[in-house]
Amino acid sequence: MPPRYRYEQIADDLAKRIASGEFPPGSKLPSRRELIERYEVTEPVIDRAMQVLRIKGMTETLPGVGVFVAE
C-alpha cells in the first residue's frame, strides 16, 4: 500500500470521529487552530483535509462561523 498524505490521514480520522458520533450532525468541528495543534501540521494541510470532508458531503462551511457536520 502506498504511503498516504497527511491530509488524507487527518480527513480519515475526522470522518471516523464523525461516524462514531463524537461529532454529531449539526455540531461544529474544532477550529483550524485547534486542529493544527492537535495534528501538529500546517494550515494548508488542515485546509486540504477540510476540503476532502466537504467534497464527500460530510461537512458544511459557513464563512466566518466555522465548519459543521452535515445534517
C-alpha positions as CSV (number, residue, x, y, z in Angstrom):
1,M,0.0,0.0,0.0
2,P,1.5,3.4,-1.0
3,P,2.2,6.0,1.7
4,R,-0.7,8.4,2.3
5,Y,-0.6,12.1,2.5
6,R,-1.0,13.6,6.0
7,Y,-4.2,15.5,4.9
8,E,-5.7,12.2,3.9
9,Q,-4.9,10.7,7.3
10,I,-6.5,13.7,9.1
11,A,-9.6,13.6,6.9
12,D,-10.0,9.9,7.6
13,D,-9.6,10.4,11.3
14,L,-12.1,13.2,11.4
15,A,-14.5,11.1,9.2
16,K,-14.3,8.2,11.7
17,R,-14.9,10.6,14.6
18,I,-18.0,12.0,12.8
19,A,-19.2,8.4,12.0
20,S,-18.7,7.3,15.6
21,G,-20.9,10.2,16.9
22,E,-18.1,12.1,18.5
23,F,-19.2,15.0,16.2
24,P,-22.9,14.5,15.6
25,P,-24.8,16.1,12.7
26,G,-25.1,19.9,13.1
27,S,-22.1,20.1,15.5
28,K,-19.2,22.4,15.0
29,L,-15.8,20.9,14.3
30,P,-12.8,22.2,16.3
31,S,-11.3,25.4,14.9
32,R,-8.5,25.4,12.4
33,R,-6.0,26.5,15.1
34,E,-7.2,23.6,17.4
35,L,-6.8,21.1,14.6
36,I,-3.3,22.5,13.7
37,E,-2.2,22.0,17.3
38,R,-3.9,18.6,17.6
39,Y,-2.4,17.1,14.5
40,E,0.8,19.1,14.6
41,V,0.6,20.2,10.9
42,T,0.5,23.4,9.0
43,E,-2.6,25.4,8.0
44,P,-2.6,24.2,4.3
45,V,-2.7,20.6,5.5
46,I,-5.8,21.2,7.6
47,D,-7.4,23.2,4.8
48,R,-6.9,20.3,2.4
49,A,-8.4,17.8,4.9
50,M,-11.4,20.1,5.4
51,Q,-11.8,20.2,1.6
52,V,-11.8,16.4,1.4
53,L,-14.6,16.2,4.0
54,R,-16.6,19.0,2.2
55,I,-16.3,17.1,-1.2
56,K,-17.5,13.9,0.5
57,G,-20.6,15.8,1.7
58,M,-19.7,15.2,5.4
59,T,-19.3,18.9,6.4
60,E,-20.6,22.3,5.5
61,T,-18.6,25.5,5.9
62,L,-20.1,28.8,7.0
63,P,-17.6,31.5,6.2
64,G,-16.6,33.4,9.3
65,V,-18.5,31.0,11.5
66,G,-16.9,27.5,11.2
67,V,-17.1,24.0,9.8
68,F,-20.2,22.0,10.8
69,V,-21.1,18.3,10.4
70,A,-23.7,18.0,7.6
71,E,-27.2,17.1,8.7
